[in-house]
């Protein structure tokens, strides 16, 4: 999906990936992240966000919750990490990363609530009164006030499978009355997901019905004399969408793929962020008219199309790739012609590293043609070497 864009806009990343694999510095099934380019992308995004008064949490799951990058983003002034689930939150705590928003797509299990509240997240999203009670209990025990964000939904909203949950608008007043009775929690924010999506036909980022639901919820709470401080409008957040967030009254965004230049917007446009991540594999064997390279890093929404196969960017050949079927473990990727065994395979596609079994190589000095591995991590953000 992003291979040709990466060859065009960040060829030194391709060169570095070939070099690191050919020299044995990294193994197959490794994502190579261009540390310097990610930070350049982040600076660009934050400058645009600051222009419109938008505060940004950063999503770390796409890059394997990597602590080197997450710490750099905190130092840059981002508001803290979006912990997409409780395991995300716990690894950020373990790595000393500031927590921003916890609990949006995955609620916090009962026995982890106290630990996460004790880490002082800016806000915790809730889908139920029961979860609010658990957070309130932990906050009382710890003698702290904990901000909460309500995920709101309506009948016409679009929710992804396996992500259902939230408070219906028609129930919101009753819900808020119950929440007001709970000690040590503050109704702080509103959110939904996705509030924006990229329209591939119109080739622009557009608001969804979910966003309308958030704004209606804000009006309901205003009529109840509740001042919402955070209107968090995630999905497709990148430099291009900062003005859009502001135009709808949003206060916060949650970029993830924007840091690596791998949102759907970046597949069609050369604006702003440059590609900063590739996947490295190696040809294992040939069989009949196909060849096979090592897998482990496949993501089913990747839109993977092609691979660059060879020993360097100059002799590399673009070859069609057959994505693994959803019924199978991705032991191999299928390359649609015979190739040389042990050659390097470079791919660039939309991914979520945290759901893979890949390694993550953080490399600096790429733009100067002097790639240096500064850390090798697993897909969960734990250091290998």
C-alpha positions as YAML, in Angstrom:
chain: A
units: angstrom
residues:
- id: 1
  name: UNK
  ca: [0.00, 0.00, 0.00]
- id: 2
  name: UNK
  ca: [2.84, 2.43, 0.84]
- id: 3
  name: UNK
  ca: [5.86, 0.82, -0.82]
- id: 4
  name: UNK
  ca: [5.99, 3.04, -3.90]
- id: 5
  name: UNK
  ca: [5.39, 6.12, -1.72]
- id: 6
  name: UNK
  ca: [8.30, 5.10, 0.51]
- id: 7
  name: UNK
  ca: [10.61, 4.49, -2.44]
- id: 8
  name: UNK
  ca: [9.71, 7.94, -3.77]
- id: 9
  name: UNK
  ca: [9.59, 9.99, -0.56]
- id: 10
  name: UNK
  ca: [12.01, 8.22, 1.80]
- id: 11
  name: UNK
  ca: [14.37, 6.05, -0.29]
- id: 12
  name: UNK
  ca: [17.05, 6.13, 2.41]
- id: 13
  name: UNK
  ca: [14.73, 4.11, 4.65]
- id: 14
  name: UNK
  ca: [14.56, 1.41, 1.96]
- id: 15
  name: UNK
  ca: [18.35, 1.48, 1.59]
- id: 16
  name: UNK
  ca: [18.81, 1.21, 5.36]
- id: 17
  name: UNK
  ca: [16.43, -1.74, 5.59]
- id: 18
  name: UNK
  ca: [18.31, -3.63, 2.87]
- id: 19
  name: UNK
  ca: [21.62, -2.86, 4.54]
- id: 20
  name: UNK
  ca: [20.56, -3.90, 8.05]
- id: 21
  name: UNK
  ca: [19.18, -7.23, 6.84]
- id: 22
  name: UNK
  ca: [22.03, -8.02, 4.45]
- id: 23
  name: UNK
  ca: [24.55, -7.32, 7.22]
- id: 24
  name: UNK
  ca: [22.69, -9.54, 9.69]
- id: 25
  name: UNK
  ca: [21.85, -6.70, 12.07]
- id: 26
  name: UNK
  ca: [18.13, -7.56, 11.87]
- id: 27
  name: UNK
  ca: [16.25, -10.77, 11.14]
- id: 28
  name: UNK
  ca: [13.25, -11.42, 8.91]
- id: 29
  name: UNK
  ca: [9.91, -10.36, 10.39]
- id: 30
  name: UNK
  ca: [11.23, -7.02, 11.57]
- id: 31
  name: UNK
  ca: [9.66, -3.61, 11.25]
- id: 32
  name: UNK
  ca: [12.26, -0.88, 10.71]
- id: 33
  name: UNK
  ca: [11.20, 2.51, 12.10]
- id: 34
  name: UNK
  ca: [12.93, 5.67, 10.96]
- id: 35
  name: UNK
  ca: [13.35, 7.37, 14.32]
- id: 36
  name: UNK
  ca: [14.36, 10.78, 12.97]
- id: 37
  name: UNK
  ca: [11.59, 10.89, 10.36]
- id: 38
  name: UNK
  ca: [8.93, 9.92, 12.90]
- id: 39
  name: UNK
  ca: [10.03, 12.81, 15.10]
- id: 40
  name: UNK
  ca: [10.05, 15.19, 12.12]
- id: 41
  name: UNK
  ca: [6.52, 14.09, 11.30]
- id: 42
  name: UNK
  ca: [5.53, 14.57, 14.94]
- id: 43
  name: UNK
  ca: [7.00, 18.09, 15.08]
- id: 44
  name: UNK
  ca: [5.10, 19.06, 11.95]
- id: 45
  name: UNK
  ca: [1.86, 17.69, 13.37]
- id: 46
  name: UNK
  ca: [2.29, 19.33, 16.74]
- id: 47
  name: UNK
  ca: [3.10, 22.69, 15.17]
- id: 48
  name: UNK
  ca: [-0.16, 22.53, 13.24]
- id: 49
  name: UNK
  ca: [-2.08, 21.39, 16.33]
- id: 50
  name: UNK
  ca: [-0.62, 24.25, 18.39]
- id: 51
  name: UNK
  ca: [-1.71, 26.67, 15.67]
- id: 52
  name: UNK
  ca: [-5.34, 25.67, 16.27]
- id: 53
  name: UNK
  ca: [-5.10, 25.07, 20.02]
- id: 54
  name: UNK
  ca: [-5.51, 21.30, 19.68]
- id: 55
  name: UNK
  ca: [-3.88, 19.03, 22.24]
- id: 56
  name: UNK
  ca: [-2.59, 15.66, 21.13]
- id: 57
  name: UNK
  ca: [-2.33, 12.28, 22.78]
- id: 58
  name: UNK
  ca: [-0.16, 9.80, 20.86]
- id: 59
  name: UNK
  ca: [-1.20, 6.29, 19.89]
- id: 60
  name: UNK
  ca: [1.63, 3.82, 20.39]
- id: 61
  name: UNK
  ca: [0.05, 0.50, 19.45]
- id: 62
  name: UNK
  ca: [0.76, 0.83, 15.73]
- id: 63
  name: UNK
  ca: [4.49, 1.11, 16.44]
- id: 64
  name: UNK
  ca: [4.57, -1.66, 19.03]
- id: 65
  name: UNK
  ca: [4.16, 0.63, 22.05]
- id: 66
  name: UNK
  ca: [7.80, 1.52, 21.54]
- id: 67
  name: UNK
  ca: [9.25, 3.36, 24.56]
- id: 68
  name: UNK
  ca: [12.06, 5.16, 22.70]
- id: 69
  name: UNK
  ca: [9.59, 6.90, 20.42]
- id: 70
  name: UNK
  ca: [6.95, 7.38, 23.12]
- id: 71
  name: UNK
  ca: [9.43, 9.08, 25.45]
- id: 72
  name: UNK
  ca: [10.56, 11.37, 22.66]
- id: 73
  name: UNK
  ca: [6.94, 12.37, 21.98]
- id: 74
  name: UNK
  ca: [6.37, 13.18, 25.66]
- id: 75
  name: UNK
  ca: [9.54, 15.29, 25.64]
- id: 76
  name: UNK
  ca: [8.22, 17.07, 22.55]
- id: 77
  name: UNK
  ca: [5.13, 18.18, 24.44]
- id: 78
  name: UNK
  ca: [2.47, 15.65, 23.52]
- id: 79
  name: UNK
  ca: [-0.12, 15.17, 26.26]
- id: 80
  name: UNK
  ca: [0.70, 11.53, 26.93]
- id: 81
  name: UNK
  ca: [-0.09, 8.12, 25.51]
- id: 82
  name: UNK
  ca: [-3.42, 6.80, 24.32]
- id: 83
  name: UNK
  ca: [-3.61, 3.38, 25.92]
- id: 84
  name: UNK
  ca: [-5.93, 1.55, 23.57]
- id: 85
  name: UNK
  ca: [-6.28, -1.28, 26.08]
- id: 86
  name: UNK
  ca: [-5.21, -2.12, 29.61]
- id: 87
  name: UNK
  ca: [-2.14, -4.04, 28.44]
- id: 88
  name: UNK
  ca: [-1.10, -0.92, 26.56]
- id: 89
  name: UNK
  ca: [-1.51, 1.12, 29.74]
- id: 90
  name: UNK
  ca: [0.49, -1.36, 31.81]
- id: 91
  name: UNK
  ca: [3.46, -1.47, 29.43]
- id: 92
  name: UNK
  ca: [3.51, 2.33, 29.29]
- id: 93
  name: UNK
  ca: [3.55, 2.40, 33.11]
- id: 94
  name: UNK
  ca: [6.35, -0.18, 33.09]
- id: 95
  name: UNK
  ca: [8.33, 1.96, 30.63]
- id: 96
  name: UNK
  ca: [7.72, 5.22, 32.50]
- id: 97
  name: UNK
  ca: [5.53, 6.74, 29.78]
- id: 98
  name: UNK
  ca: [2.98, 9.39, 30.78]
- id: 99
  name: UNK
  ca: [-0.61, 8.20, 30.37]
- id: 100
  name: UNK
  ca: [-3.04, 10.49, 28.60]
- id: 101
  name: UNK
  ca: [-6.23, 8.66, 27.65]
- id: 102
  name: UNK
  ca: [-7.01, 5.13, 28.84]
- id: 103
  name: UNK
  ca: [-9.94, 2.83, 28.26]
- id: 104
  name: UNK
  ca: [-11.45, 4.04, 25.01]
- id: 105
  name: UNK
  ca: [-11.52, 0.98, 22.78]
- id: 106
  name: UNK
  ca: [-10.96, -1.50, 25.62]
- id: 107
  name: UNK
  ca: [-12.24, -0.90, 29.14]
- id: 108
  name: UNK
  ca: [-9.99, -1.47, 32.17]
- id: 109
  name: UNK
  ca: [-10.53, -4.83, 33.93]
- id: 110
  name: UNK
  ca: [-11.57, -4.61, 37.57]
- id: 111
  name: UNK
  ca: [-8.26, -5.79, 39.03]
- id: 112
  name: UNK
  ca: [-6.21, -3.29, 37.00]
- id: 113
  name: UNK
  ca: [-8.26, -0.19, 37.77]
- id: 114
  name: UNK
  ca: [-6.36, 0.82, 40.91]
- id: 115
  name: UNK
  ca: [-2.95, 0.41, 39.25]
- id: 116
  name: UNK
  ca: [-3.97, 2.54, 36.29]
- id: 117
  name: UNK
  ca: [-5.67, 5.24, 38.37]
- id: 118
  name: UNK
  ca: [-2.52, 5.40, 40.52]
- id: 119
  name: UNK
  ca: [-0.54, 6.24, 37.35]
- id: 120
  name: UNK
  ca: [-2.52, 9.50, 37.08]
- id: 121
  name: UNK
  ca: [-3.93, 9.32, 33.54]
- id: 122
  name: UNK
  ca: [-5.41, 12.54, 32.23]
- id: 123
  name: UNK
  ca: [-8.72, 10.79, 31.59]
- id: 124
  name: UNK
  ca: [-10.32, 7.34, 31.52]
- id: 125
  name: UNK
  ca: [-13.11, 6.52, 29.07]
- id: 126
  name: UNK
  ca: [-16.07, 4.56, 30.38]
- id: 127
  name: UNK
  ca: [-18.91, 2.63, 28.77]
- id: 128
  name: UNK
  ca: [-20.89, 1.76, 31.92]
- id: 129
  name: UNK
  ca: [-21.95, 2.94, 35.36]
- id: 130
  name: UNK
  ca: [-20.39, -0.22, 36.78]
- id: 131
  name: UNK
  ca: [-16.96, 0.75, 35.48]
- id: 132
  name: UNK
  ca: [-17.39, 4.29, 36.77]
- id: 133
  name: UNK
  ca: [-18.06, 2.86, 40.22]
- id: 134
  name: UNK
  ca: [-14.85, 0.83, 40.10]
- id: 135
  name: UNK
  ca: [-12.87, 3.92, 39.11]
- id: 136
  name: UNK
  ca: [-14.55, 5.98, 41.83]
- id: 137
  name: UNK
  ca: [-13.71, 3.34, 44.44]
- id: 138
  name: UNK
  ca: [-10.05, 3.31, 43.39]
- id: 139
  name: UNK
  ca: [-9.87, 7.12, 43.34]
- id: 140
  name: UNK
  ca: [-11.32, 7.32, 46.84]
- id: 141
  name: UNK
  ca: [-8.82, 4.76, 48.10]
- id: 142
  name: UNK
  ca: [-5.94, 6.65, 46.50]
- id: 143
  name: UNK
  ca: [-7.34, 10.04, 47.59]
- id: 144
  name: UNK
  ca: [-7.27, 11.45, 44.06]
- id: 145
  name: UNK
  ca: [-9.75, 12.98, 41.64]
- id: 146
  name: UNK
  ca: [-10.00, 11.07, 38.37]
- id: 147
  name: UNK
  ca: [-11.27, 12.60, 35.14]
- id: 148
  name: UNK
  ca: [-13.58, 10.41, 33.08]
- id: 149
  name: UNK
  ca: [-14.58, 10.62, 29.44]
- id: 150
  name: UNK
  ca: [-17.92, 9.32, 28.20]
- id: 151
  name: UNK
  ca: [-18.02, 7.39, 24.98]
- id: 152
  name: UNK
  ca: [-21.33, 8.31, 23.40]
- id: 153
  name: UNK
  ca: [-23.23, 6.54, 20.64]
- id: 154
  name: UNK
  ca: [-26.42, 6.85, 18.63]
- id: 155
  name: UNK
  ca: [-28.37, 4.44, 16.44]
- id: 156
  name: UNK
  ca: [-26.93, 5.73, 13.16]
- id: 157
  name: UNK
  ca: [-23.30, 5.71, 14.28]
- id: 158
  name: UNK
  ca: [-20.71, 3.47, 12.67]
- id: 159
  name: UNK
  ca: [-18.87, 1.21, 15.11]
- id: 160
  name: UNK
  ca: [-16.26, -1.32, 14.09]
- id: 161
  name: UNK
  ca: [-16.89, -5.00, 14.97]
- id: 162
  name: UNK
  ca: [-15.39, -6.02, 18.32]
- id: 163
  name: UNK
  ca: [-15.46, -2.35, 19.43]
- id: 164
  name: UNK
  ca: [-19.09, -1.99, 20.55]
- id: 165
  name: UNK
  ca: [-19.85, -0.04, 23.68]
- id: 166
  name: UNK
  ca: [-20.82, 3.36, 25.03]
- id: 167
  name: UNK
  ca: [-23.76, 5.40, 26.30]
- id: 168
  name: UNK
  ca: [-26.72, 6.10, 24.02]
- id: 169
  name: UNK
  ca: [-27.70, 9.74, 23.70]
- id: 170
  name: UNK
  ca: [-31.26, 8.94, 24.80]
- id: 171
  name: UNK
  ca: [-29.90, 7.63, 28.11]
- id: 172
  name: UNK
  ca: [-27.30, 10.32, 28.69]
- id: 173
  name: UNK
  ca: [-29.18, 12.50, 31.18]
- id: 174
  name: UNK
  ca: [-29.98, 9.52, 33.39]
- id: 175
  name: UNK
  ca: [-26.39, 8.29, 33.16]
- id: 176
  name: UNK
  ca: [-25.00, 11.67, 34.13]
- id: 177
  name: UNK
  ca: [-27.33, 11.90, 37.13]
- id: 178
  name: UNK
  ca: [-25.93, 8.58, 38.38]
- id: 179
  name: UNK
  ca: [-22.34, 9.59, 37.70]
- id: 180
  name: UNK
  ca: [-22.77, 12.82, 39.64]
- id: 181
  name: UNK
  ca: [-23.46, 10.80, 42.77]
- id: 182
  name: UNK
  ca: [-20.09, 9.00, 42.64]
- id: 183
  name: UNK
  ca: [-17.21, 10.50, 44.65]
- id: 184
  name: UNK
  ca: [-13.77, 11.43, 43.33]
- id: 185
  name: UNK
  ca: [-14.60, 11.31, 39.61]
- id: 186
  name: UNK
  ca: [-15.05, 14.29, 37.31]
- id: 187
  name: UNK
  ca: [-17.06, 14.20, 34.06]
- id: 188
  name: UNK
  ca: [-14.34, 15.68, 31.90]
- id: 189
  name: UNK
  ca: [-14.64, 14.61, 28.28]
- id: 190
  name: UNK
  ca: [-16.62, 13.15, 25.40]
- id: 191
  name: UNK
  ca: [-15.44, 10.94, 22.57]
- id: 192
  name: UNK
  ca: [-16.36, 8.39, 19.94]
- id: 193
  name: UNK
  ca: [-14.59, 6.36, 17.27]
- id: 194
  name: UNK
  ca: [-14.26, 6.97, 14.40]
- id: 195
  name: UNK
  ca: [-15.07, 10.68, 14.28]
- id: 196
  name: UNK
  ca: [-13.24, 11.13, 10.97]
- id: 197
  name: UNK
  ca: [-12.53, 8.77, 8.08]
- id: 198
  name: UNK
  ca: [-10.71, 9.14, 4.81]
- id: 199
  name: UNK
  ca: [-12.97, 9.10, 1.75]
- id: 200
  name: UNK
  ca: [-10.96, 7.38, -1.01]
- id: 201
  name: UNK
  ca: [-13.34, 8.61, -3.73]
- id: 202
  name: UNK
  ca: [-13.26, 12.26, -2.73]
- id: 203
  name: UNK
  ca: [-9.67, 11.85, -1.51]
- id: 204
  name: UNK
  ca: [-10.18, 13.83, 1.67]
- id: 205
  name: UNK
  ca: [-10.76, 13.31, 5.38]
- id: 206
  name: UNK
  ca: [-14.44, 13.70, 6.29]
- id: 207
  name: UNK
  ca: [-16.48, 13.78, 9.47]
- id: 208
  name: UNK
  ca: [-18.71, 10.82, 10.40]
- id: 209
  name: UNK
  ca: [-22.11, 10.60, 12.05]
- id: 210
  name: UNK
  ca: [-20.27, 9.68, 15.25]
- id: 211
  name: UNK
  ca: [-18.89, 13.21, 15.43]
- id: 212
  name: UNK
  ca: [-22.41, 14.63, 15.27]
- id: 213
  name: UNK
  ca: [-23.30, 12.39, 18.21]
- id: 214
  name: UNK
  ca: [-20.41, 13.78, 20.27]
- id: 215
  name: UNK
  ca: [-21.53, 17.35, 19.58]
- id: 216
  name: UNK
  ca: [-25.13, 16.55, 20.51]
- id: 217
  name: UNK
  ca: [-23.88, 15.00, 23.75]
- id: 218
  name: UNK
  ca: [-21.94, 18.16, 24.52]
- id: 219
  name: UNK
  ca: [-25.12, 20.23, 24.16]
- id: 220
  name: UNK
  ca: [-27.03, 17.84, 26.44]
- id: 221
  name: UNK
  ca: [-24.39, 18.14, 29.14]
- id: 222
  name: UNK
  ca: [-24.22, 21.91, 28.75]
- id: 223
  name: UNK
  ca: [-27.95, 22.04, 29.50]
- id: 224
  name: UNK
  ca: [-27.17, 20.03, 32.65]
- id: 225
  name: UNK
  ca: [-24.58, 22.65, 33.71]
- id: 226
  name: UNK
  ca: [-21.64, 20.36, 33.00]
- id: 227
  name: UNK
  ca: [-18.68, 22.02, 31.31]
- id: 228
  name: UNK
  ca: [-16.91, 19.50, 29.12]
- id: 229
  name: UNK
  ca: [-13.21, 20.34, 28.91]
- id: 230
  name: UNK
  ca: [-12.23, 17.70, 26.37]
- id: 231
  name: UNK
  ca: [-13.93, 16.93, 23.06]
- id: 232
  name: UNK
  ca: [-11.72, 14.16, 21.73]
- id: 233
  name: UNK
  ca: [-12.15, 13.46, 17.98]
- id: 234
  name: UNK
  ca: [-9.93, 10.53, 16.94]
- id: 235
  name: UNK
  ca: [-9.23, 8.63, 13.72]
- id: 236
  name: UNK
  ca: [-7.31, 9.79, 10.67]
- id: 237
  name: UNK
  ca: [-5.56, 12.37, 12.87]
- id: 238
  name: UNK
  ca: [-2.54, 13.88, 11.15]
- id: 239
  name: UNK
  ca: [-1.31, 17.32, 10.15]
- id: 240
  name: UNK
  ca: [-3.99, 17.52, 7.47]
- id: 241
  name: UNK
  ca: [-6.84, 17.04, 9.97]
- id: 242
  name: UNK
  ca: [-5.88, 19.51, 12.72]
- id: 243
  name: UNK
  ca: [-7.85, 22.36, 11.17]
- id: 244
  name: UNK
  ca: [-10.79, 19.98, 10.69]
- id: 245
  name: UNK
  ca: [-10.79, 19.02, 14.38]
- id: 246
  name: UNK
  ca: [-10.85, 22.70, 15.33]
- id: 247
  name: UNK
  ca: [-13.65, 23.50, 12.88]
- id: 248
  name: UNK
  ca: [-15.96, 21.05, 14.66]
- id: 249
  name: UNK
  ca: [-15.14, 22.31, 18.14]
- id: 250
  name: UNK
  ca: [-12.73, 19.53, 19.02]
- id: 251
  name: UNK
  ca: [-10.06, 20.05, 21.65]
- id: 252
  name: UNK
  ca: [-8.01, 16.84, 21.36]
- id: 253
  name: UNK
  ca: [-6.78, 14.37, 18.76]
- id: 254
  name: UNK
  ca: [-5.07, 11.00, 18.89]
- id: 255
  name: UNK
  ca: [-2.61, 10.52, 16.01]
- id: 256
  name: UNK
  ca: [-1.08, 7.10, 15.42]
- id: 257
  name: UNK
  ca: [-0.46, 6.24, 11.78]
- id: 258
  name: UNK
  ca: [0.17, 9.93, 11.18]
- id: 259
  name: UNK
  ca: [3.60, 9.58, 12.80]
- id: 260
  name: UNK
  ca: [4.70, 6.99, 10.25]
- id: 261
  name: UNK
  ca: [2.93, 8.60, 7.29]
- id: 262
  name: UNK
  ca: [0.69, 5.57, 6.85]
- id: 263
  name: UNK
  ca: [-2.87, 6.82, 7.11]
- id: 264
  name: UNK
  ca: [-5.10, 6.24, 4.05]
- id: 265
  name: UNK
  ca: [-4.69, 9.96, 3.34]
- id: 266
  name: UNK
  ca: [-0.95, 9.43, 2.90]
- id: 267
  name: UNK
  ca: [-1.56, 6.68, 0.37]
- id: 268
  name: UNK
  ca: [-3.00, 9.26, -2.04]
- id: 269
  name: UNK
  ca: [-1.19, 12.47, -1.06]
- id: 270
  name: UNK
  ca: [2.36, 13.73, -0.64]
- id: 271
  name: UNK
  ca: [1.37, 16.43, 1.83]
- id: 272
  name: UNK
  ca: [3.06, 16.71, 5.18]
- id: 273
  name: UNK
  ca: [4.26, 13.49, 6.86]
- id: 274
  name: UNK
  ca: [6.67, 11.18, 5.02]
- id: 275
  name: UNK
  ca: [6.68, 7.36, 5.23]
- id: 276
  name: UNK
  ca: [8.78, 6.24, 8.19]
- id: 277
  name: UNK
  ca: [8.23, 2.48, 8.55]
- id: 278
  name: UNK
  ca: [8.92, -0.62, 6.45]
- id: 279
  name: UNK
  ca: [8.64, -4.36, 7.02]
- id: 280
  name: UNK
  ca: [11.65, -6.56, 6.33]
- id: 281
  name: UNK
  ca: [11.55, -10.23, 5.43]
- id: 282
  name: UNK
  ca: [13.71, -12.74, 3.53]
- id: 283
  name: UNK
  ca: [13.04, -15.23, 0.76]
- id: 284
  name: UNK
  ca: [12.77, -18.70, 2.29]
- id: 285
  name: UNK
  ca: [12.14, -20.93, -0.74]
- id: 286
  name: UNK
  ca: [10.55, -21.37, -4.15]
- id: 287
  name: UNK
  ca: [7.75, -23.74, -5.10]
- id: 288
  name: UNK
  ca: [6.31, -24.01, -8.59]
- id: 289
  name: UNK
  ca: [5.91, -20.48, -9.95]
- id: 290
  name: UNK
  ca: [5.89, -18.73, -6.53]
- id: 291
  name: UNK
  ca: [8.39, -17.94, -3.84]
- id: 292
  name: UNK
  ca: [7.81, -17.54, -0.13]
- id: 293
  name: UNK
  ca: [9.21, -15.11, 2.42]
- id: 294
  name: UNK
  ca: [9.00, -15.30, 6.20]
- id: 295
  name: UNK
  ca: [5.87, -13.89, 7.82]
- id: 296
  name: UNK
  ca: [4.78, -12.94, 11.31]
- id: 297
  name: UNK
  ca: [3.95, -9.30, 10.74]
- id: 298
  name: UNK
  ca: [0.75, -9.54, 8.75]
- id: 299
  name: UNK
  ca: [-2.23, -7.33, 9.59]
- id: 300
  name: UNK
  ca: [-5.49, -8.20, 7.86]
- id: 301
  name: UNK
  ca: [-6.36, -4.58, 6.97]
- id: 302
  name: UNK
  ca: [-2.93, -3.90, 5.52]
- id: 303
  name: UNK
  ca: [-3.89, -3.64, 1.84]
- id: 304
  name: UNK
  ca: [-0.55, -5.22, 1.03]
- id: 305
  name: UNK
  ca: [0.11, -5.32, -2.72]
- id: 306
  name: UNK
  ca: [3.81, -5.48, -3.58]
- id: 307
  name: UNK
  ca: [7.28, -6.24, -2.23]
- id: 308
  name: UNK
  ca: [10.72, -5.06, -3.28]
- id: 309
  name: UNK
  ca: [13.04, -8.09, -3.50]
- id: 310
  name: UNK
  ca: [16.82, -8.11, -3.92]
- id: 311
  name: UNK
  ca: [19.96, -7.10, -2.06]
- id: 312
  name: UNK
  ca: [19.70, -3.31, -2.39]
- id: 313
  name: UNK
  ca: [17.36, -0.65, -3.71]
- id: 314
  name: UNK
  ca: [19.12, -0.50, -7.08]
- id: 315
  name: UNK
  ca: [18.73, -4.18, -7.96]
- id: 316
  name: UNK
  ca: [15.45, -4.66, -6.12]
- id: 317
  name: UNK
  ca: [12.48, -5.87, -8.16]
- id: 318
  name: UNK
  ca: [8.85, -5.02, -7.42]
- id: 319
  name: UNK
  ca: [6.86, -8.24, -7.14]
- id: 320
  name: UNK
  ca: [3.18, -8.83, -6.47]
- id: 321
  name: UNK
  ca: [2.34, -10.28, -3.06]
- id: 322
  name: UNK
  ca: [-0.55, -12.59, -2.21]
- id: 323
  name: UNK
  ca: [-1.85, -11.79, 1.26]
- id: 324
  name: UNK
  ca: [-2.22, -14.74, 3.67]
- id: 325
  name: UNK
  ca: [-5.79, -15.97, 4.03]
- id: 326
  name: UNK
  ca: [-7.59, -15.07, 7.24]
- id: 327
  name: UNK
  ca: [-8.01, -18.79, 8.01]
- id: 328
  name: UNK
  ca: [-4.25, -19.33, 8.12]
- id: 329
  name: UNK
  ca: [-1.34, -18.35, 10.33]
- id: 330
  name: UNK
  ca: [0.97, -16.04, 8.39]
- id: 331
  name: UNK
  ca: [4.00, -18.32, 8.40]
- id: 332
  name: UNK
  ca: [4.86, -17.01, 4.94]
- id: 333
  name: UNK
  ca: [3.94, -14.31, 2.45]
- id: 334
  name: UNK
  ca: [3.54, -15.55, -1.12]
- id: 335
  name: UNK
  ca: [5.57, -13.71, -3.77]
- id: 336
  name: UNK
  ca: [4.00, -14.21, -7.19]
- id: 337
  name: UNK
  ca: [7.15, -15.29, -9.03]
- id: 338
  name: UNK
  ca: [10.36, -17.14, -8.32]
- id: 339
  name: UNK
  ca: [13.05, -15.17, -6.49]
- id: 340
  name: UNK
  ca: [16.51, -15.85, -5.12]
- id: 341
  name: UNK
  ca: [16.57, -17.68, -1.78]
- id: 342
  name: UNK
  ca: [17.85, -15.47, 1.10]
- id: 343
  name: UNK
  ca: [17.32, -12.20, -0.77]
- id: 344
  name: UNK
  ca: [15.89, -9.32, 1.27]
- id: 345
  name: UNK
  ca: [12.18, -8.54, 0.98]
- id: 346
  name: UNK
  ca: [10.93, -5.01, 1.77]
- id: 347
  name: UNK
  ca: [7.24, -4.19, 2.19]
- id: 348
  name: UNK
  ca: [5.35, -1.13, 3.39]
- id: 349
  name: UNK
  ca: [1.74, -1.42, 4.43]
- id: 350
  name: UNK
  ca: [-0.78, -0.33, 7.00]
- id: 351
  name: UNK
  ca: [-0.16, -2.28, 10.19]
- id: 352
  name: UNK
  ca: [-0.78, -2.61, 13.90]
- id: 353
  name: UNK
  ca: [2.53, -3.94, 15.22]
- id: 354
  name: UNK
  ca: [1.10, -4.81, 18.64]
- id: 355
  name: UNK
  ca: [-1.02, -7.65, 17.18]
- id: 356
  name: UNK
  ca: [1.96, -9.24, 15.38]
- id: 357
  name: UNK
  ca: [4.86, -11.38, 16.56]
- id: 358
  name: UNK
  ca: [7.43, -9.13, 14.88]
- id: 359
  name: UNK
  ca: [10.58, -7.44, 16.11]
- id: 360
  name: UNK
  ca: [10.83, -3.64, 15.96]
- id: 361
  name: UNK
  ca: [14.13, -2.01, 15.00]
- id: 362
  name: UNK
  ca: [14.49, 1.66, 15.91]
- id: 363
  name: UNK
  ca: [17.04, 3.23, 13.58]
- id: 364
  name: UNK
  ca: [18.43, 6.76, 13.50]
- id: 365
  name: UNK
  ca: [20.72, 8.49, 11.02]
- id: 366
  name: UNK
  ca: [18.79, 7.18, 8.01]
- id: 367
  name: UNK
  ca: [18.35, 10.53, 6.29]
- id: 368
  name: UNK
  ca: [22.13, 11.07, 6.48]
- id: 369
  name: UNK
  ca: [22.84, 7.67, 4.96]
- id: 370
  name: UNK
  ca: [24.36, 6.46, 8.24]
- id: 371
  name: UNK
  ca: [21.76, 4.06, 9.72]
- id: 372
  name: UNK
  ca: [22.37, 3.12, 13.35]
- id: 373
  name: UNK
  ca: [20.27, 0.63, 15.27]
- id: 374
  name: UNK
  ca: [19.52, 2.27, 18.62]
- id: 375
  name: UNK
  ca: [17.22, -0.41, 19.97]
- id: 376
  name: UNK
  ca: [15.54, -3.70, 19.08]
- id: 377
  name: UNK
  ca: [12.18, -4.39, 20.73]
- id: 378
  name: UNK
  ca: [9.40, -6.92, 20.60]
- id: 379
  name: UNK
  ca: [5.95, -6.04, 19.34]
- id: 380
  name: UNK
  ca: [4.78, -5.12, 22.86]
- id: 381
  name: UNK
  ca: [7.47, -2.53, 23.59]
- id: 382
  name: UNK
  ca: [9.92, -4.67, 25.58]
- id: 383
  name: UNK
  ca: [13.60, -4.39, 24.77]
- id: 384
  name: UNK
  ca: [15.38, -7.33, 23.13]
- id: 385
  name: UNK
  ca: [18.75, -5.63, 22.82]
...
